[in-house]
C-alpha cells in the first residue's frame, strides 16, 4: 500500500511519512500531516500568495532581507557596463554547480547518517546519530544542501551581480541529493524530476531576466543520461539510439531545463547551431546555443562516459560534437578574419580527468581519447572547458593543447566533501575568458549559525599571480611550483578547500604523498601516465 504524503512534494511510503516533516528540510513546513490543516485550504492560500508575488503586492520571502555587503571586486562589478552595452564586448556570467538539494535534510541529525533518518533501524541508532550534529540549518560537512543554504547561495549570487545582471548563467549539475535511490519514495523518477523542477524554479525566481543554461549531470540519468546524481539511480543509464528518436527521460526534462527562448538578450541571430537544442537534448542530453556574437555554449552529457557501454559513441554525442566544430570552422572561414571568430565554451558535469579524492579516472579511457582528439584538433575554436562534480575548485591541463585553456572545475554548493559552499563568477571579453572568482562562505563546524554569508572570494589571476588563464601560465606558475614552493602549495590547497584552517586543510598541506598526487593529477589525465609520474617520485 502506498499513499501520497503531504509532508513534501514527493510521494513517500506510508511508513516513512512521519519522519519527513523537518522544518530544516522543507521549504513548505506547513505541508505536514501533524498540523491537521486541509490541503485545499493550503493550496488556496498558496495561490493567493503566488498571485500577490507576481503582481508585486508581496515580495517572495526568500528574496527579502537586507542586501549582502560588497567587497572591492563586487563593487567593481557593480559599475560594469550594462548587459546591452556588453553584448558585443566584455561581460560577466555566473556558474553554479553541485547543488544537491536535499529536501529531507534534518539538522538535528549528524553526518553519521547523512543528516537523514533513512536506513536507521531503531531508536538507539537515531540517538547516536544526534550526538555529533552541529544543529546547523544551513548544512553540515558530509551532508548535502538544505533548502536554507540553497536560498542563501542564490540570494548572494543575485545580490552581488554586476550592474544589469549576469549575461547568462551556467548550471553545471548536480541538482539532486546523493543516494536518491535510498529515499523511500513511491517513484524515484518523480522525486528526481520534482527536485530538478524546484531548483530550476528557485533559480528563475532570483534571476527572472537572465538566460539560464541547464546542463545535465548524473541526477538527470534515469532512462537516459547527463550528469550522475540527477537520476533515480546513481549513474543509472539506458543508452538509446538518437537515430530512432527521443530518449523518454531526457524528453521529459526539456520543459524544465530547456524552455523555449522568448527573446535573445544579445541580439544574436536565432539560427540554431548544432541542430535544435530541444531536439538534441531529447535525443541524448546535449545541446548547443548562442551566447553572444562571439560565443556559443556546447553542453555535453558526461555521465554516460563514466562507464563502458557497447557503443563507442553513446547517444552519438562525439559525432554531434565534431559536426558542431566543423560548422564553427566553416562559419569563421565564410565570415573572414575581420569579423572575428566565434568560439565555443564546452560545458559539462563530470570532467575527463583524474579526480582529487581517489585519484582515479572519471571517464572510461576510450571516451577520454575520443574527447581529446576533438578538442585538440579544434583548440582554436574553444574558449573554455567548464566542468564541476568535484565540489572543490581545481584545474587540469590536457595534453596536446599548448596555448589553449585548461579544464576548469568549479566548486559546489553542497558541502558533502568537506568543502565550503561556493559559486563562480566569470569575466570574458569577446571570445576569451579573462578570469574567474570563486565566492564562498564558511560553514561552521562548531554549532548552528544565524546566517550564512558569502563574504570571501578568490580570483584565479590574483591567487596564483597569473597574467592570463592560458595553460602555459598555469604550468609555469602553479604546476611546476607545487612540489617546491610551499607558499604556492598552501595557496593551492586554500583554493581547493576554500578555507585556510581546520584539520582537513592542515592535513592536506602537510602530506607529501597528497602533494605528489595533486601535482601528478594536474597534468596527467590517463591513469597509466599518472602512476608513472608517481613512480618517478618513489610512490
Phi, psi and omega in degrees: 000136175227156179213155181286131177269133174267010180279344178200180182275006179241159179275128174246156176293152185309318186285357181244000185295322185291344183264000187258006189262060180262130177298330177292328188274329194255133173288339179233073186296343179289342180279065184222133181303335183297334185277350175057035178256135183295140181299321182299320179294317180296318179296323177295316178296321179299320180296320180296313181293324178296316178297320180295321180295318182289332180270358177088000180291320182233126177279132179307137186300328183282352177257357182271177180106167182293146178293149179289148178290159183246138173269181184301312183296326179290325177295323177296322177294326183296334180257014178290163179301155178290167184301317181294326179288334182273353190311315184253007184230242184266159180191187185221137173223164186249139172237126178232135191220159173046059179289312177050055179299130177244096180296345183257013180303134179234107184294345179280349180252153186264178177295343180301333177234028177059030178055033178217163177264000181297131176089353179286130186278325186205180183296324180296323176297320180296317181296317180292331181286338179281338190301314186263010181291142176273355180058031184264117183288346178269001175120171178221145177299136183095357178233166181271185194280119171283167183300321183298322180290319178297318178299316180296321180296311182292322178296320179293318179298320180289318182294332184254017176289155178291168178302127183090353178089172176290149177293321174197173181231133171256124171252104188261044177062176334281153180263327193255148179303157173292157176059038178300334181292343179273349180285126185283061177272159176294322182221114177296323180299315179295322180297313179299315182297319180293320179294316178300317180295321179295314179298314179300320178294321179294318178297316180296324181292330178273335182228064187293338184254006185251136176293127180246123180253106182271124174265167178258136179240197186291339181283351178266019188253066178269293178253355180222217173203170179184298181246236174204349175245355181271029179232152179301329175240140184298121180059027181279112190232131166242106185280125178251160181272117182297342179288345182250026173102202189279152170271125187304320183290312180298318181299326180290341182265349182304313181300332181273320188259333181227062177295154181299131180291126179282320181209162180254112185298335187256005179067025181277146178307140182279358178301126184289157175238135181071020182090168179298128186299318181293325179291313182292325176295318180297329182275324186211006177080019179229158181196164174231142177214150175288145174248304177221184177296340184249351186225147169223163178248135172246104182265116186251153179270110188257338182299331181296339182269001183282347174212162186283136175240170179296325182276141174283348180219074182304133180064008181065027186288321179296319177300317179295316182298319177296321181293324178293318178298319178297320179294318178297318182292320178296321179295321179294321180292321181290324183284330181089161184295332185294329185273353181086160184253128175285135181235165186247141167260114177276127184236131178208177180264294183274121182281154181276058189222181172271134184286179186249012181245297176267350183055054177236156179292136182271337176248154170296143188302320182294326179287326175299316181298319179295318179295315180299322179299320182290311184287329178291318180293331186241031184299331180288345180261359186251120179277333181182159176235109188247121182228185183211225171081327186275346180071353179229143181293137175196168176230156176225139178260124180271145177291158176062029179227041179298129182092349179263167180284150177287186169273121181258123183247120183273154174286175184242165174284316181293133180268025189295335182251041176071002183276156169280143178298143183206166166220167188236134178247124183255145169247140178220163175216122183061244179248024181240140172272127186265318185190161171225153178233124175271120180256128186213168176229165184261117178275117184294139178257346185275335184174190183292160175228145185288328180212157176245115185251129173270081188245016178232154181208153176224117174272136180299313182296317182288318183298319186248013177056044181269151174266342177199178179267012183297152183300321181294330176294314179295322181293314185287318189259351180234293189302313183288351181250354184300322184272343186247339184246108184296326181291317177297319179297318180294320177295323179297316180290324175298317178293329181289309182267351183057043174196158176235032179209169178101162184296319181296316179298311183295323179295320179294317181299324187268355184270112179292328180290316178297323180296317179294318180294321178298318179294313183292327182284341182291325185243001181234107184263352174263141184300320182297311180297325178298313181290328175295322177298317179293321181299323178294342178257009177076024182246000000 
